[in-house]
Amino acid sequence: MKRLRMLKTKLLNSNPSFSKRRMIVFAVLFAVIGGFFLYRTFAAGPLVASLEAEQMSLPSGGSIITDTYASSGKAVRLRGSGVIQGIVSLPSSLSSYSLVAKATKCHGKWPSMRVELSGVQLISTTVSSSGWTTYSASSNAASGNRNVYISYTGGSACTTDLYLDVSRFYGVSVGTPAPTISLSATPTSVSAGSPSTLTWNSTNATSCSASGAWSGAQPTSGSVSTGALNTTSTYTLSCSGSGGSANASTTVTVTAATPPPPPPPPSSAFFYSASSFWNLPIPSTATIDPNSSAMVQSLLGSANSSAGTPIAVKSYSVAAYYADANTPRTTVSFTTNYNGGATKFLNVPIPANAVPANGTDAHMLIIDKSTNCEYDFWKAAKSSTGAWSAGVANALLKTETGTFIKPAIPTRGSSFALGGGLILPSEMAAGVINHALVFSMDAQYVKGGGPVLPSYTSDGQSTAAGTIPEGARVRLNPALDLNSLGLNSWQKIIAKAMQTYGMYLGDRGGGLTLYALDPKSDIFSNITYPWGDVTYAYMPPSLYGNMQVMTLGPQQSQSYSIVQPPAVCGSTLQ
């Protein structure tokens, strides 16, 4: 601007004949070029603050007017000369400033204004437009409270009017951030033939693609199994967004496969195969569930009885009988709709002396020695005419694992067969139990949401914290000295089995209960127990405070439908 003024003066002084027309052309050029500098715009960042002129302190002669085209419908009119001031709070540093103003001229003269922000000049110009015009300037003012001063001067021959609308303050533009990626493998080292799981998350990304040991488009976050791995593999993920792209990699190391452990020794257990989960001791490498302490509190809650925790012997236990090739076969009618649509069980061998266990569960078990088939019954009943019925009945091979495989329908809340976990008189006489036990708990302590393996079914419904799912394996702390607990000889036999094999949660019922074979059964002759002729024997409730819940697997989904018994059994669900 200074150079333009010097050029104008030089031309006028050096050429007296400089024509009026040339002077007009020069004036237009001066106005256009000068306007470019005075009213140039600046790349505005985000608006961080604004200050309406009517919010500022007005000098004498200043007034607030109504103006439809002003930002808030109001503006300030200033006449003559003076200073208007205000305070603005800046939440962040600035990149630019703008002021909306207009004026009226008098005798061809326009008013001038000067804007300062905390003593730093931003704008000094003549306001030469009668329409609202934005005047801008760059600024690097820091955040905080800042004083705004707008000084103005009218014409000398007459009074001009300056109108102010709003000051706007713009922050520094922030560019779009670049994507970030986190990619991990769990575990990072596996044996040959085992999988790992890849998990990843990204930010500021719109698409991702895989390379290395995997390929193809991937979501911006997710989890996926690698499948069985036989060589060390590196996985790379690339993600892009408007801010750029990023890469991440993770490696899964594959080690030589661990040789399988030797097969377990033959089991002397009466029920099920030697490799059944019932008949295998808890390995020394087994781990305790992280939530074990809370679940043990549920055990104690269900075991809370001054008499002790019962062992069902002559009521709510299981009565078991032998059948053979000569045993008459009959039809068992179903009395509930829990059988997957079946209404009867055809060609079932039931000996004449069979009587269900006492109690509303009326459990009964038949072992056909000619086929090795085990028949389980819930709510078994024989009418006065000799016809048999049951709430649920099913069959499996006694030589298998001792659980009904999904979706077969069991006679307990869990899928465990009725022979599983029973305390037998022969074991008590021998002084050792070579299998896991089975127990039930109050419904309030049995977790809903499905069983954990080795059970495929559950009737648990509780949503309370610390509850235990059916299928869970619990043991007595193996480091515990049984001689320190004041147990009698037969209680020590059971406690030792709890330490070595543990016990599985198989059902819900009235308090924490273990199960012994009903003495009226005929699969053993002259059945007697060391606790005598009682309906219930008792274990001390304090024992259960020393329990440990073994690490649980995920809860399983459930389904029920008709699954025919093994063909060798010769029986049919219909």
C-alpha positions as CSV (number, residue, x, y, z in Angstrom):
1,M,0.0,0.0,0.0
2,K,2.8,2.4,0.9
3,R,4.4,1.7,-2.5
4,L,1.1,2.4,-4.3
5,R,0.8,5.8,-2.5
6,M,4.5,6.7,-3.4
7,L,3.8,5.8,-7.0
8,K,0.7,8.0,-7.0
9,T,2.7,11.0,-5.6
10,K,5.6,10.5,-8.0
11,L,3.3,10.5,-11.0
12,L,1.5,13.7,-9.9
13,N,4.6,15.6,-9.0
14,S,6.6,14.5,-12.1
15,N,3.9,15.3,-14.7
16,P,1.8,18.4,-14.1
17,S,-0.2,17.6,-17.2
18,F,-1.3,14.3,-15.8
19,S,-4.9,14.2,-16.9
20,K,-7.9,13.9,-14.7
21,R,-9.0,10.8,-16.7
22,R,-5.7,9.1,-16.0
23,M,-6.0,10.0,-12.3
24,I,-9.4,8.3,-12.2
25,V,-8.0,5.1,-13.8
26,F,-5.2,5.2,-11.3
27,A,-7.7,5.6,-8.4
28,V,-9.7,2.6,-9.6
29,L,-6.5,0.5,-9.8
30,F,-5.5,1.7,-6.4
31,A,-8.8,0.8,-4.9
32,V,-8.9,-2.7,-6.4
33,I,-5.3,-3.6,-5.4
34,G,-5.7,-2.0,-2.0
35,G,-8.9,-3.8,-1.4
36,F,-7.1,-7.1,-2.1
37,F,-4.8,-6.4,0.7
38,L,-7.3,-4.9,3.1
39,Y,-10.1,-7.4,2.6
40,R,-8.1,-10.5,1.8
41,T,-9.5,-13.7,3.4
42,F,-7.5,-16.2,5.5
43,A,-7.9,-20.0,5.6
44,A,-10.1,-20.3,8.7
45,G,-9.8,-23.1,11.1
46,P,-12.7,-24.1,13.4
47,L,-14.7,-21.2,15.0
48,V,-13.7,-21.2,18.7
49,A,-15.3,-18.0,20.0
50,S,-17.4,-15.0,18.9
51,L,-18.1,-11.6,20.3
52,E,-21.2,-9.6,19.3
53,A,-20.6,-5.8,19.2
54,E,-23.6,-5.2,21.4
55,Q,-21.9,-7.2,24.1
56,M,-19.0,-4.7,24.2
57,S,-18.7,-1.5,26.3
58,L,-20.0,1.3,24.2
59,P,-18.5,4.8,24.1
60,S,-20.4,8.0,24.2
61,G,-22.4,8.4,21.1
62,G,-22.5,4.6,20.5
63,S,-25.9,2.9,20.4
64,I,-27.4,-0.6,19.7
65,I,-29.7,-0.8,16.7
66,T,-31.9,-3.4,15.2
67,D,-30.6,-4.8,11.9
68,T,-32.3,-7.8,10.2
69,Y,-29.0,-8.7,8.4
70,A,-26.8,-8.6,11.5
71,S,-25.8,-12.0,12.9
72,S,-28.0,-11.7,16.0
73,G,-30.5,-9.2,14.6
74,K,-28.7,-6.4,16.3
75,A,-25.6,-4.2,15.6
76,V,-23.8,-1.2,17.1
77,R,-23.7,2.3,15.5
78,L,-20.7,4.5,16.3
79,R,-20.5,8.1,15.4
80,G,-17.5,10.4,15.4
81,S,-14.4,9.0,17.0
82,G,-13.8,6.7,20.0
83,V,-13.0,3.2,21.3
84,I,-15.3,0.3,21.9
85,Q,-13.9,-2.6,24.0
86,G,-14.8,-6.0,25.2
87,I,-13.3,-9.3,26.5
88,V,-13.3,-12.7,24.8
89,S,-12.4,-16.1,26.3
90,L,-10.3,-18.1,23.8
91,P,-10.3,-21.9,24.6
92,S,-7.4,-22.5,22.2
93,S,-4.8,-20.5,20.2
94,L,-5.9,-18.7,17.1
95,S,-5.1,-18.9,13.4
96,S,-7.3,-15.9,12.2
97,Y,-9.8,-13.2,13.2
98,S,-12.7,-11.5,11.3
99,L,-15.0,-8.5,12.0
100,V,-18.2,-7.8,10.1
101,A,-18.7,-4.0,9.6
102,K,-20.2,-1.4,7.3
103,A,-20.3,2.4,7.2
104,T,-22.0,5.6,5.8
105,K,-19.8,8.3,4.3
106,C,-20.1,12.0,4.6
107,H,-18.8,14.4,1.9
108,G,-17.1,11.4,0.2
109,K,-15.3,10.4,3.3
110,W,-15.5,7.0,5.0
111,P,-14.6,6.2,8.6
112,S,-11.5,4.3,9.6
113,M,-11.1,1.6,12.2
114,R,-8.3,-0.2,14.0
115,V,-8.7,-3.6,15.8
116,E,-6.3,-4.7,18.6
117,L,-6.3,-8.0,20.5
118,S,-4.5,-7.5,23.9
119,G,-2.4,-4.8,22.4
120,V,-1.5,-6.5,19.1
121,Q,-2.9,-4.8,16.0
122,L,-5.0,-7.1,13.8
123,I,-6.7,-4.7,11.4
124,S,-6.2,-1.0,10.4
125,T,-8.4,0.0,7.5
126,T,-11.0,2.4,6.1
127,V,-14.5,0.9,6.1
128,S,-15.7,1.9,2.7
129,S,-18.8,-0.2,2.1
130,S,-22.4,0.5,3.1
131,G,-23.2,-3.2,3.1
132,W,-22.0,-5.7,5.7
133,T,-18.4,-6.7,4.8
134,T,-16.1,-9.1,6.5
135,Y,-12.6,-7.9,7.4
136,S,-10.1,-10.6,8.2
137,A,-6.6,-10.9,9.6
138,S,-4.3,-13.7,10.7
139,S,-3.6,-14.1,14.5
140,N,-1.6,-16.5,16.6
141,A,-3.0,-15.3,19.9
142,A,-2.8,-17.9,22.7
143,S,-5.8,-19.2,24.6
144,G,-7.2,-17.3,27.6
145,N,-9.1,-14.1,28.3
146,R,-8.2,-11.4,25.7
147,N,-9.1,-7.7,25.5
148,V,-10.6,-6.5,22.2
149,Y,-10.3,-2.8,21.3
150,I,-11.8,-1.3,18.2
151,S,-10.9,2.4,17.7
152,Y,-12.6,4.4,15.0
153,T,-12.4,7.9,13.4
154,G,-15.0,9.7,11.4
155,G,-14.6,12.4,8.8
156,S,-13.3,15.8,9.8
157,A,-15.8,17.9,7.8
158,C,-18.8,16.0,9.0
159,T,-19.7,13.0,11.0
160,T,-19.7,9.5,9.5
161,D,-21.3,6.4,11.0
162,L,-19.5,3.1,11.6
163,Y,-21.6,-0.1,12.2
164,L,-20.1,-3.2,13.9
165,D,-21.8,-6.6,13.9
166,V,-19.7,-9.5,15.2
167,S,-16.1,-10.5,15.8
168,R,-15.2,-14.1,15.1
169,F,-12.1,-16.0,16.3
170,Y,-10.8,-19.1,14.5
171,G,-8.6,-21.8,15.9
172,V,-5.9,-23.9,14.3
173,S,-7.1,-26.6,11.9
174,V,-6.2,-30.1,12.9
175,G,-5.5,-32.6,10.1
176,T,-7.2,-36.0,9.9
177,P,-5.3,-38.4,12.2
178,A,-3.6,-41.4,10.6
179,P,-4.9,-44.9,11.3
180,T,-3.5,-47.0,14.2
181,I,-3.6,-50.8,14.5
182,S,-3.1,-53.2,17.3
183,L,-2.8,-56.9,16.2
184,S,-2.0,-59.7,18.6
185,A,-2.1,-63.5,18.6
186,T,-3.1,-65.7,21.6
187,P,-1.2,-67.8,22.2
188,T,2.0,-66.6,20.5
189,S,3.5,-70.1,20.6
190,V,1.6,-73.3,19.8
191,S,2.5,-76.9,19.3
192,A,2.2,-78.3,15.7
193,G,-1.4,-78.9,14.7
194,S,-2.8,-76.4,17.2
195,P,-4.5,-73.1,16.4
196,S,-4.0,-69.5,17.7
197,T,-6.5,-66.7,17.7
198,L,-5.8,-63.3,16.0
199,T,-7.4,-60.2,17.6
200,W,-7.1,-56.7,16.2
201,N,-8.5,-53.2,16.6
202,S,-7.9,-50.1,14.5
203,T,-8.7,-46.4,14.8
204,N,-9.3,-43.8,12.0
205,A,-9.5,-46.6,9.4
206,T,-12.2,-47.4,6.9
207,S,-10.8,-50.6,5.4
208,C,-8.3,-53.3,6.2
209,S,-6.6,-56.0,4.2
210,A,-4.5,-59.1,5.3
211,S,-1.3,-60.4,4.0
212,G,1.4,-62.8,4.9
213,A,0.0,-66.0,6.4
214,W,-3.5,-64.8,5.8
215,S,-5.2,-62.8,3.0
216,G,-8.2,-60.9,1.9
217,A,-10.3,-58.0,3.2
218,Q,-10.8,-57.8,6.9
219,P,-13.1,-55.7,9.1
220,T,-11.5,-52.8,11.0
221,S,-11.7,-54.8,14.2
222,G,-12.3,-58.5,14.9
223,S,-11.0,-61.9,16.0
224,V,-10.4,-65.0,14.0
225,S,-8.8,-68.4,14.5
226,T,-5.7,-69.3,12.5
227,G,-6.7,-72.9,12.2
228,A,-4.3,-75.7,12.8
229,L,-0.7,-74.5,12.3
230,N,2.3,-76.6,11.4
231,T,4.9,-73.9,10.6
232,T,5.8,-70.6,12.3
233,S,3.6,-67.9,10.6
234,T,3.6,-64.1,10.4
235,Y,0.3,-62.3,10.0
236,T,0.2,-58.7,8.7
237,L,-2.7,-56.3,8.6
238,S,-2.8,-53.0,6.6
239,C,-5.5,-50.4,7.3
240,S,-6.3,-47.2,5.5
241,G,-8.4,-44.1,6.1
242,S,-8.6,-40.5,5.1
243,G,-5.5,-39.7,7.3
244,G,-3.3,-42.3,5.6
245,S,-2.5,-46.0,6.2
246,A,-0.8,-48.2,8.8
247,N,0.5,-51.7,9.2
248,A,0.9,-54.2,12.0
249,S,2.3,-57.7,12.2
250,T,2.3,-60.6,14.7
251,T,4.1,-63.9,14.6
252,V,2.9,-67.3,15.9
253,T,5.7,-69.7,16.7
254,V,5.0,-73.4,16.1
255,T,6.9,-75.9,18.3
256,A,7.1,-79.6,18.0
257,A,4.0,-81.4,19.1
258,T,4.0,-82.8,22.6
259,P,3.7,-86.6,22.6
260,P,0.4,-87.8,24.0
261,P,0.4,-89.0,27.6
262,P,0.4,-92.7,28.2
263,P,-3.1,-94.2,28.4
264,P,-4.6,-94.3,32.0
265,P,-4.3,-97.6,33.9
266,P,-7.3,-99.8,33.7
267,S,-10.1,-98.7,36.1
268,S,-11.7,-100.9,38.6
269,A,-14.8,-98.7,38.6
270,F,-18.1,-100.6,38.2
271,F,-19.8,-98.0,35.9
272,Y,-18.5,-97.0,32.4
273,S,-15.2,-97.3,30.5
274,A,-11.8,-96.9,32.0
275,S,-11.3,-93.8,29.9
276,S,-14.6,-92.2,31.0
277,F,-14.2,-88.8,32.7
278,W,-15.9,-90.4,35.7
279,N,-13.0,-92.8,36.2
280,L,-9.9,-90.6,35.5
281,P,-8.2,-88.9,38.4
282,I,-7.6,-85.1,38.3
283,P,-4.2,-84.6,36.6
284,S,-1.5,-82.8,38.6
285,T,-1.4,-80.2,35.8
286,A,-5.1,-79.2,36.3
287,T,-5.7,-75.6,37.1
288,I,-8.2,-73.8,39.5
289,D,-10.9,-71.6,37.9
290,P,-10.2,-67.8,38.5
291,N,-13.7,-67.5,40.0
292,S,-13.3,-70.6,42.3
293,S,-13.4,-68.6,45.5
294,A,-16.8,-67.0,44.7
295,M,-18.2,-70.4,43.6
296,V,-17.0,-72.1,46.8
297,Q,-19.2,-69.6,48.6
298,S,-22.2,-71.0,46.7
299,L,-21.1,-74.5,47.8
300,L,-21.0,-73.3,51.4
301,G,-24.4,-71.7,51.0
302,S,-25.9,-74.9,49.7
303,A,-24.1,-77.0,52.4
304,N,-25.4,-74.8,55.3
305,S,-26.9,-77.5,57.6
306,S,-26.2,-78.1,61.2
307,A,-26.7,-81.8,60.7
308,G,-24.1,-81.9,57.8
309,T,-24.5,-82.3,54.1
310,P,-26.5,-85.4,53.2
311,I,-25.6,-88.5,51.2
312,A,-28.9,-89.7,49.7
313,V,-29.2,-93.5,50.5
314,K,-32.8,-94.7,50.8
315,S,-34.6,-91.6,49.4
316,Y,-33.8,-89.6,46.3
317,S,-31.0,-91.9,45.3
318,V,-30.9,-94.4,42.5
319,A,-32.3,-98.0,42.7
320,A,-30.5,-100.3,40.2
321,Y,-31.4,-103.8,39.0
322,Y,-30.1,-106.4,36.6
323,A,-31.9,-107.7,33.5
324,D,-30.8,-110.4,31.1
325,A,-31.8,-112.1,27.9
326,N,-34.7,-113.8,29.7
327,T,-36.1,-110.7,31.3
328,P,-39.6,-109.9,29.9
329,R,-39.7,-106.7,27.8
330,T,-42.4,-104.1,28.1
331,T,-43.6,-100.7,26.9
332,V,-42.9,-97.7,29.2
333,S,-45.4,-94.8,28.6
334,F,-44.2,-91.3,29.1
335,T,-46.0,-89.0,31.5
336,T,-44.3,-85.7,30.5
337,N,-43.6,-83.8,27.3
338,Y,-39.8,-83.8,28.0
339,N,-39.0,-86.6,25.6
340,G,-38.6,-84.7,22.3
341,G,-42.0,-85.7,21.1
342,A,-41.7,-89.4,22.0
343,T,-44.7,-90.8,23.9
344,K,-43.4,-94.3,24.8
345,F,-40.3,-96.4,25.1
346,L,-40.8,-99.8,23.4
347,N,-39.2,-103.2,24.3
348,V,-37.6,-102.3,27.6
349,P,-36.4,-105.1,29.9
350,I,-37.6,-104.5,33.4
351,P,-37.3,-107.3,36.0
352,A,-40.3,-108.2,38.2
353,N,-38.5,-107.1,41.4
354,A,-37.7,-103.6,40.1
355,V,-38.9,-100.8,42.4
356,P,-37.9,-97.1,41.9
357,A,-36.1,-95.1,44.6
358,N,-38.2,-93.3,47.1
359,G,-38.8,-89.5,46.5
360,T,-40.5,-87.6,43.8
361,D,-37.6,-88.1,41.3
362,A,-38.2,-91.9,41.5
363,H,-34.9,-92.7,39.8
364,M,-34.4,-96.3,38.6
365,L,-31.6,-97.9,36.6
366,I,-31.7,-101.2,34.7
367,I,-28.5,-103.0,33.5
368,D,-29.1,-105.6,30.8
369,K,-26.2,-108.0,31.2
370,S,-26.9,-109.5,27.8
371,T,-26.3,-106.3,25.9
372,N,-24.4,-104.0,28.4
373,C,-27.2,-101.5,27.9
374,E,-28.1,-99.2,30.8
375,Y,-31.7,-97.9,31.0
376,D,-32.3,-94.8,33.1
377,F,-35.7,-93.7,34.4
378,W,-37.0,-90.5,36.0
379,K,-40.3,-90.5,37.8
380,A,-40.6,-94.3,37.1
381,A,-43.8,-95.9,38.3
382,K,-45.6,-99.2,38.1
383,S,-49.4,-99.3,38.1
384,S,-51.6,-101.8,39.9
385,T,-52.0,-103.6,36.5
386,G,-48.2,-104.0,36.1
387,A,-47.9,-101.2,33.4
388,W,-44.8,-99.1,33.6
389,S,-44.5,-95.3,33.0
390,A,-41.9,-92.6,33.4
391,G,-41.4,-88.9,33.1
392,V,-38.3,-89.5,31.0
393,A,-36.4,-92.7,30.1
394,N,-33.5,-93.4,27.8
395,A,-30.7,-95.9,27.3
396,L,-26.9,-96.0,26.6
397,L,-24.1,-98.4,26.8
398,K,-22.6,-99.1,30.2
399,T,-19.2,-99.6,28.6
400,E,-19.1,-96.0,27.2
401,T,-18.5,-92.6,28.9
402,G,-21.6,-92.3,31.1
403,T,-23.2,-89.2,29.6
404,F,-26.0,-88.8,27.1
405,I,-24.5,-87.0,24.0
406,K,-26.4,-84.0,22.7
407,P,-29.2,-83.9,21.7
408,A,-30.2,-87.1,23.6
409,I,-32.5,-86.5,26.5
410,P,-31.2,-87.5,30.0
411,T,-33.0,-88.3,33.3
412,R,-31.0,-85.7,35.3
413,G,-30.7,-82.0,34.9
414,S,-27.3,-82.6,33.5
415,S,-26.7,-85.2,30.7
416,F,-25.0,-87.6,33.2
417,A,-26.2,-91.2,33.2
418,L,-27.7,-92.3,36.6
419,G,-24.8,-94.7,37.4
420,G,-22.3,-91.8,37.2
421,G,-20.9,-90.7,40.6
422,L,-22.8,-93.2,42.8
423,I,-21.1,-94.3,46.0
424,L,-21.3,-98.2,45.9
425,P,-21.3,-100.6,48.9
426,S,-18.4,-102.6,47.4
427,E,-16.2,-99.4,47.4
428,M,-17.0,-98.6,51.0
429,A,-16.1,-102.2,52.0
430,A,-12.8,-102.0,50.0
431,G,-12.0,-98.6,51.6
432,V,-11.4,-96.8,48.3
433,I,-13.5,-95.1,45.7
434,N,-11.9,-95.1,42.2
435,H,-14.2,-92.6,40.4
436,A,-15.6,-89.1,40.7
437,L,-18.7,-88.4,42.7
438,V,-21.9,-86.6,41.7
439,F,-23.7,-84.0,43.6
440,S,-26.7,-81.6,43.4
441,M,-27.2,-78.1,44.8
442,D,-30.1,-75.8,45.6
443,A,-31.5,-74.2,42.5
444,Q,-30.5,-70.7,43.6
445,Y,-26.8,-71.8,43.3
446,V,-27.0,-73.6,39.9
447,K,-26.0,-71.2,37.1
448,G,-28.3,-70.7,34.1
449,G,-27.1,-70.3,30.5
450,G,-26.2,-73.8,29.8
451,P,-23.8,-76.5,31.0
452,V,-20.1,-76.9,30.8
453,L,-18.5,-80.1,29.4
454,P,-18.6,-83.0,30.0
455,S,-22.3,-82.3,30.4
456,Y,-24.4,-81.4,27.4
457,T,-27.6,-80.3,29.3
458,S,-28.5,-78.3,32.4
459,D,-31.6,-77.2,34.2
460,G,-29.8,-74.4,36.0
461,Q,-31.5,-71.0,35.9
462,S,-29.7,-68.7,38.4
463,T,-28.2,-65.5,37.1
464,A,-26.5,-64.6,40.4
465,A,-22.8,-64.1,40.6
466,G,-20.7,-67.0,41.9
467,T,-23.2,-69.7,40.9
468,I,-21.9,-73.0,39.4
469,P,-22.9,-74.5,36.0
470,E,-23.9,-78.1,35.7
471,G,-21.0,-80.2,34.5
472,A,-18.5,-78.3,36.7
473,R,-15.8,-80.4,38.4
474,V,-15.0,-79.6,42.1
475,R,-12.4,-81.2,44.3
476,L,-11.3,-81.1,47.9
477,N,-7.9,-79.4,48.2
478,P,-5.4,-82.2,47.7
479,A,-2.9,-80.6,50.1
480,L,-5.4,-80.9,53.0
481,D,-4.5,-83.4,55.7
482,L,-7.6,-85.5,56.1
483,N,-6.5,-86.6,59.6
484,S,-6.8,-83.0,60.7
485,L,-10.6,-82.7,60.0
486,G,-12.0,-85.0,62.6
487,L,-13.5,-87.4,60.0
488,N,-14.5,-90.9,60.8
489,S,-13.2,-93.8,58.7
490,W,-15.9,-93.9,56.1
491,Q,-16.0,-90.1,55.7
492,K,-12.2,-90.2,55.0
493,I,-12.9,-92.7,52.1
494,I,-15.3,-90.2,50.5
495,A,-13.1,-87.2,51.2
496,K,-10.1,-89.0,49.6
497,A,-12.2,-89.6,46.5
498,M,-13.1,-85.9,46.5
499,Q,-9.3,-85.1,46.5
500,T,-8.3,-87.6,43.9
501,Y,-11.3,-87.6,41.5
502,G,-13.4,-84.7,42.6
503,M,-17.1,-84.5,42.0
504,Y,-19.4,-83.2,39.2
505,L,-22.4,-81.0,39.6
506,G,-25.2,-83.1,38.0
507,D,-28.5,-81.7,39.1
508,R,-30.4,-79.2,41.2
509,G,-32.3,-80.2,44.3
510,G,-32.8,-79.5,48.0
511,G,-29.3,-78.6,49.3
512,L,-25.9,-79.9,48.6
513,T,-26.3,-83.7,48.3
514,L,-24.1,-86.7,47.3
515,Y,-25.6,-90.0,46.2
516,A,-25.1,-93.6,47.2
517,L,-26.7,-96.7,45.6
518,D,-30.1,-97.4,47.1
519,P,-29.8,-100.5,49.4
520,K,-32.9,-102.2,47.8
521,S,-31.0,-102.5,44.5
522,D,-30.0,-106.1,43.4
523,I,-26.8,-105.4,41.4
524,F,-24.9,-106.2,44.7
525,S,-26.0,-108.8,47.1
526,N,-26.4,-108.2,50.8
527,I,-25.9,-104.4,50.5
528,T,-24.7,-102.8,53.7
529,Y,-23.0,-99.5,54.4
530,P,-20.7,-98.5,57.3
531,W,-23.1,-95.7,58.3
532,G,-25.8,-98.3,59.0
533,D,-29.4,-98.5,58.0
534,V,-30.2,-94.8,57.5
535,T,-32.1,-92.8,54.9
536,Y,-29.4,-90.2,54.8
537,A,-25.7,-90.3,55.9
538,Y,-23.9,-87.0,56.5
539,M,-20.6,-85.3,55.7
540,P,-19.5,-82.4,57.8
541,P,-20.5,-79.1,56.1
542,S,-17.1,-77.5,57.0
543,L,-15.5,-79.7,54.5
544,Y,-16.8,-77.7,51.6
545,G,-14.9,-74.5,52.5
546,N,-11.8,-76.4,51.4
547,M,-13.1,-77.1,47.9
548,Q,-11.6,-75.9,44.6
549,V,-13.6,-75.5,41.4
550,M,-11.5,-76.7,38.5
551,T,-11.1,-74.4,35.4
552,L,-14.4,-74.3,33.6
553,G,-14.8,-74.5,29.8
554,P,-17.3,-72.3,28.0
555,Q,-21.0,-72.9,28.7
556,Q,-22.7,-75.0,25.9
557,S,-25.9,-74.4,24.0
558,Q,-28.6,-77.0,24.5
559,S,-31.0,-78.9,22.3
560,Y,-33.2,-81.9,22.9
561,S,-34.6,-84.4,20.4
562,I,-35.2,-88.1,20.0
563,V,-32.0,-90.0,19.7
564,Q,-32.6,-93.8,19.5
565,P,-30.6,-96.0,21.9
566,P,-27.8,-98.1,20.5
567,A,-29.2,-100.8,18.2
568,V,-27.8,-103.6,20.4
569,C,-30.2,-102.5,23.2
570,G,-33.2,-103.6,21.0
571,S,-35.4,-100.8,22.4
572,T,-37.1,-97.9,20.5
573,L,-38.3,-94.4,21.4
574,Q,-41.6,-93.7,19.7
